[in-house]
Amino acid sequence: MTRRRAFTGSPFEAQFGFARAVRDGNRILVAGTGPIEDDGSSTPGGAAAEAERCFVLILRAIEELGGSAKDVVRTRMLLTDPADQEAVGEVHARFFGEAPPAATMAGVAWLCRPEWKVEIEAEAIIEG
């Protein structure tokens, strides 16, 4: 299998020169994904709404490359405010509760846009 890439249309993909996700063999690596809408605007709402949007974009890329939520083996959730960890964790559980991946949640000082509270990475391994 040749290396394949998925893009979500985020303006940062072209500006910074990266793919949203790369599949190499049975492994899919998803770049840090911020809460960005299809029109390039930031997702409105709090950290839970942002996390929801990040997971939608992540799973869209994974599915484009032949995977699913059950193939996700690792997530990394970056938060600018530790008070948001419960809300973001609840969203994570909704998306991955049936097949929980290894997960990290960490605090960071800033993200690409000042209004963002959440950015998330993921890794998937497709069996078979």
C-alpha positions as CSV (number, residue, x, y, z in Angstrom):
1,M,0.0,0.0,0.0
2,T,1.3,3.4,-0.8
3,R,1.2,6.2,1.7
4,R,-2.1,8.1,1.6
5,R,-3.1,11.4,3.0
6,A,-6.4,13.0,4.1
7,F,-7.2,16.7,4.3
8,T,-10.1,18.5,6.0
9,G,-9.8,21.8,4.2
10,S,-8.5,23.7,7.3
11,P,-6.7,26.8,6.1
12,F,-3.8,25.7,8.3
13,E,-3.2,22.6,6.2
14,A,-2.1,24.6,3.2
15,Q,-0.6,27.5,5.2
16,F,1.6,25.3,7.4
17,G,2.1,22.5,4.8
18,F,0.6,19.4,6.5
19,A,-2.0,16.7,6.0
20,R,-4.8,16.2,8.5
21,A,-4.0,12.5,8.5
22,V,-1.5,10.1,7.0
23,R,-2.0,6.3,6.5
24,D,1.1,4.2,6.1
25,G,0.3,0.5,6.0
26,N,-2.3,-0.3,8.7
27,R,-1.4,2.8,10.8
28,I,-3.2,6.2,10.6
29,L,-1.7,9.2,12.3
30,V,-4.0,12.3,12.7
31,A,-2.4,15.7,13.3
32,G,-3.4,18.0,16.0
33,T,-6.9,19.0,15.1
34,G,-8.5,22.2,16.3
35,P,-12.2,23.2,16.3
36,I,-12.5,24.6,12.9
37,E,-15.6,24.7,10.8
38,D,-15.8,23.9,7.1
39,D,-15.9,27.7,6.3
40,G,-12.7,28.2,8.2
41,S,-14.3,29.8,11.2
42,S,-13.8,28.6,14.8
43,T,-16.4,26.4,16.3
44,P,-18.7,28.4,18.6
45,G,-19.4,27.3,22.2
46,G,-17.3,26.0,25.0
47,A,-14.7,23.3,25.3
48,A,-17.2,20.4,24.9
49,A,-18.5,21.9,21.5
50,E,-14.9,22.3,20.4
51,A,-13.9,18.7,21.4
52,E,-17.0,17.4,19.6
53,R,-15.9,19.2,16.4
54,C,-12.3,18.0,16.7
55,F,-13.5,14.4,17.0
56,V,-15.8,14.8,14.0
57,L,-12.9,16.0,11.9
58,I,-10.6,13.3,13.2
59,L,-13.0,10.5,12.5
60,R,-13.8,12.0,9.1
61,A,-10.1,11.8,8.2
62,I,-9.7,8.3,9.6
63,E,-12.8,7.0,7.8
64,E,-11.5,8.6,4.5
65,L,-8.4,6.5,5.0
66,G,-10.3,3.2,5.7
67,G,-10.6,3.2,9.5
68,S,-13.2,3.8,12.1
69,A,-13.5,5.0,15.7
70,K,-12.9,1.4,16.9
71,D,-9.5,1.5,15.3
72,V,-8.3,4.5,17.4
73,V,-5.7,3.3,19.8
74,R,-4.3,6.7,21.1
75,T,-5.6,10.2,21.6
76,R,-3.9,13.3,23.0
77,M,-6.2,16.1,24.1
78,L,-4.6,19.5,24.7
79,L,-6.5,22.0,26.8
80,T,-5.8,25.7,27.6
81,D,-7.9,25.5,30.8
82,P,-7.8,22.6,33.2
83,A,-11.3,23.4,34.3
84,D,-12.5,22.0,30.9
85,Q,-11.1,18.5,31.5
86,E,-14.4,17.0,32.6
87,A,-16.4,18.4,29.7
88,V,-13.8,17.3,27.2
89,G,-13.5,13.9,28.8
90,E,-17.2,13.3,28.6
91,V,-17.1,14.0,24.9
92,H,-14.2,11.6,24.5
93,A,-16.1,8.9,26.2
94,R,-19.1,9.4,23.9
95,F,-16.9,8.9,20.8
96,F,-14.7,6.1,22.1
97,G,-16.4,4.5,25.1
98,E,-17.1,1.2,23.3
99,A,-13.4,0.8,22.4
100,P,-11.4,3.1,24.7
101,P,-8.0,4.1,23.4
102,A,-4.9,5.0,25.4
103,A,-5.4,8.7,26.1
104,T,-3.6,11.7,27.4
105,M,-5.0,15.1,28.5
106,A,-2.6,17.9,29.0
107,G,-2.6,21.6,29.6
108,V,-0.9,24.0,27.2
109,A,-0.4,27.7,27.2
110,W,-1.9,28.5,23.8
111,L,-3.2,27.0,20.6
112,C,-3.2,28.3,16.9
113,R,-6.2,30.6,17.5
114,P,-6.6,32.5,20.7
115,E,-10.2,31.5,21.1
116,W,-9.5,27.8,20.9
117,K,-9.7,25.9,24.1
118,V,-9.0,22.4,22.7
119,E,-6.8,20.6,20.1
120,I,-6.7,16.9,19.7
121,E,-4.5,14.3,18.0
122,A,-5.3,10.6,17.3
123,E,-3.6,7.4,16.1
124,A,-5.4,4.4,14.7
125,I,-4.3,0.9,13.7
126,I,-6.5,-1.0,11.3
127,E,-6.5,-4.8,12.0
128,G,-6.3,-7.3,9.2
